[in-house]
Amino acid sequence: MHIPKLCDACGWLRQRQTSFSLLLTISLTTLLAPPSLAQTPPIPSPSDAPLELDLLTKPKDYVITANTINPERLTVPSLWWAQQNSERKLLDNWIAYPASEQEPARVDLIVNQQIWSLLEYVERYDFVNRLGSTARNFGYNVRVFNYQKEPLATYTCNFSTSPALCSIQTNVKNKIGLQRLF
């Protein structure tokens, strides 16, 4: 007669515990994980409106530039602090457009091409991310241009989600002069 030892059942019990733990982990992950990207509203494409450099010298009532100052209250979006503290040589000017029926609010940043071209990809990304985050706090998307009106980068958000979902795209010229979008 064989008397089962306590450890004879240990292998089977360990397998059951492992299966139960795995099932519990999958269930909790499914319940607690954020919705998949397929369920999340998409981030809109950046605006394809042309850059209007003439607004820098002849601003209209609805736009804000680096030269616009409201004597009564803070002008939104406020990018002067970023420009004065860390981007003085790189960020040359900007044009902020309020939201319209056709497009969300956006800021077109105009950078010094000589400084921009000296930056590594990560430094450009950091610049776009910092100023994009500042503009996002005011409800604005960002596009980055040089004075030749070449698009250099974008920071675009879906403001209908909380927190806003955002995407950064940069145009990078490779060594043979072809552009790629990242």
N, C-alpha and C positions, 0 to 999 in steps of 0.2 A: 504494500500500500504506500502510495506516494502522498506525502503531506506537503501541500504547496507552501513554499516559503513566501514570506512577505515580498521579497524582491522578484519573484517569478512574474508578478503582475506589473512590476515597475516599468518595463519597456512599453507595454500596451498603454499604461496610464500616461507615460511621458508623451507618447504619440498623440493621445487624445488632448492632453494639455497644450501641445504645440499646435494642433489643428484648431483648437478653441481660441488660442491666442492669436493665430493668424487670421481667423475669421473675425474676431473682435477688432483687430487692427484695421482690416479692410473696411469693416462696417463703419468704424469711427472716422476713418479717413474719408470715406464717401460722404458721410454726414457733415463733417466739419470742414472739409476742403472748400476753398472758394470756387465759384462756378467756373467752368472751363471757358477758354477764350471764345469758343463757338457760341456760348450763351451770352457773352458780354457784347454790348453795343460796340461797333468798330470805331476806331479813331479816324476822324475824317481826313481826307487828303488836304495837303496845304493849299492855300489860296493860289490861284493862277493869275490873279490880277496883276497888271504891270506895276513895276516900281515907279512912283511919280516923284522924281527928284526935284521937279520944279516947285513942289510944295515946301521944300526946305527954304527957298527964298521968297516964295509967295504963298504962305500958308492960308488955307481956308478955315472958316470958323469951326469946322467939325474935326480937324486934325490937330494933333499935338506933336511938336518937335522938341528937340533939345533946347531950342531957343524960346519955347513957349513957357511963360511964367504966369500963373494965376495969383494975383496979389491977395485974394480973399481966402483961398483954401488950397490944400494939396492938389496938385494936378495929377490926374491918373491917366496912364500908368506913370509911376515915378521911377525913372531909371537914372536920374541924376546922381543919386548916391553911388550906384554901381559904377557909373562913368567916372566920377571924381575919385573914387577910392581904389579901384583896381583896373579899370579898363580905359584909362585916360588916353593912351596912345592907340589902342586897338579900336574902341568904339568911338566913331567920329560923330555920328548923328543918328537920329531915328525919326520915323514918322509913325504915329499911332492913329489908327482908324477905329472909330467906334463901331459897334456891331450894327449891321443893317439887316434888312429882310433877306438879302441874298447871301450874306456872309457873316460869320462871327467876328468879334473884335480881333484886330491883329496889330502887331508892331513890326515895321520893317526896319531892321537895324542896318546901318551903313558902316562898314568897317574899313580901316586903312588896309588896302591890299598888300602893301609891303610888309606890314607887321603880320597880317594873316598868313602870308606865304611862308613866314619864318616859323610858324607854329607847327608842332607835331600834331598828328591826328588826335591824340588824347587831350592836348591843350585846347584844340578847337572844340572838341566835344565838351570839355569842362566849361569853356566860355559859353557855349550855346545852352548847356544845362543850367548854369547859374543865372543867366539873364532870362532864359525861358521860365525857370522857376519863379523868378521875380514877377515876370509878366503874367504868368499863370495865376498868381495870387490876386491879380486885378481882373482876371477873366479874359486875358489876351493870348492869342497864339503869336508865334514869332517866326519871321523869315529873316535871313541874313544875306546881305548883298554887298558887293563892292560898288565903287562909283561908275564902273562900266556896266552896271545893272545885271551882272552875272549872279545867279542864285548860288549861294555857297552852303547854306544849311537851313533847316526848319526845325521848329519845336511846336508840334501840333497836339492839341488836347481834345478829348471828348469831355466837355463840361457837364454832360447830362448824368455822369456817374459820380459817385462820391466814395473815395476821392476821385478827382479827375484822372482819367487814363491818358497818358501822353506818350509821344513818340518823337525821337530825334532822328533826323536824316541829315547826312552831310554829303556834299559832293567832293570827291577826292580825285585830283588829277594824278595819274600815275606818271612814271618817268618818261613815257613817250607822249604825254599830253592828252591822253584819253580820260574822260571823266567816268567815275563810277559812283553810284548812289549807295550809301551805307545806312 
